[in-house]
Amino acid sequence: MLLALEGIAGAGKSTLRDRLLATAHAEGIPLSHIGQFSWLSHHATHTLIRLRAGRGGNEQEAIEAAAQDLSLHSRFNIAPALTEGPVLADRLTLSTACLLALLHQQPVDAYVERLAEQTRARPQLTVLLTTDPAICHVRITRRATERRFTERPEAATRLADLYNEAADAWTKATGLPVLKHPCTTHSDLEALVDACMEDLRSPGIPTAPNKEASR
């Protein structure tokens, strides 16, 4: 099973990731972890670094670089890892689509559909953390690291909207579920861990259609 965690900076992805890895390992589930990009193509990497720095450049070149990197990620990172057990991706397709939409000021749907063509990189379950951007901003200000352009309040608010649009587009394009839930309180975190572990404990069982909606 491939599980993807998505959401704006400060939404709680790292906290949820660490809890899931610890819980899975405690139960003997060999859950592994990957990041958003493969970094295996020099050209694609150059373009993606530019995008992450807030420089959109040529839209078509950016889309092709993102698709190429996702293809490489699927073939050389995700697929081998899945032979050993379930895989947890800290950001994946939706985050890339939302970054493209933010920089090029275009609807996110087309980017989602283009990246969804990489069928081997499709997560069986995507978890979108819908934590309020104001709460995310407070969390980010406590960090010692330098702020990225996507962490600025205006950009983060726009990204939060894009993520919701991307989640709907993803389910429409693939039929795969997106679990939308905030990660604000301890109870939120426990509910998310329980929901994800339910799926991780039973890989290979088709996801019920009613999981396409928020729990």
C-alpha positions, 0 to 999 in steps of 0.5 A: 500500500502507498499512503500519501500525506498532503497539506500546507506547511505546519499542518501536522504532516511530520507529526502524523508521519512520525506517529504512523511510522512508530505505530506501524513498527510497533505492530510489526508492519514494515512501513517505510518513508519517502519524500516528494521527489526522486531527484534522479534527473539532473534536468528535472531536479534543476526545474523542481528546485527553481519551482520550490524557490518560487520561480515558475519559469516555463509552464510546460517545462515545469509540468514535464519536469514534474511528470518525469520526476514522478515517473522516475520516483515511481520506478526507482524508489516507490516500486522497490520500496513497495516490495518490502512493505507499505510506503508512506509518502510525505507529500506527493502528487497533490503537493506538486500539482498545487505548487504548479497551480500556485506559481502559474496561477492556473486551475489545479485540475489539469495538473492533477490529471497530468500527474495522475497519468503516472498510475504506478505512483497513485497512492491507495489512500491520500490524507489531506491535513486541513489544519487552519492556515492561521494555526499552521502559521503560528507553528511555522513561526516557532521553527528556526529554519528560513521561511519558504515562499509557500509558508507566507500567510497569503501563499499558504491560504491560497495553497490550502484552497488549492489542496481542497480543489486538488483533492476533489480533482484527484478523486474524480480523475482516479476514483481513489479516496482522499481523507480530509481532516485537520491535525489541530488537537491530540484527538485529531492526531489519534483519529488520523492515526487510527484511520491510516492504521486501519488501512495499513493493517489490511493491505490488498483489501479494496478501499470502500467507496464511502472513504472517498468522502471526508470522515 
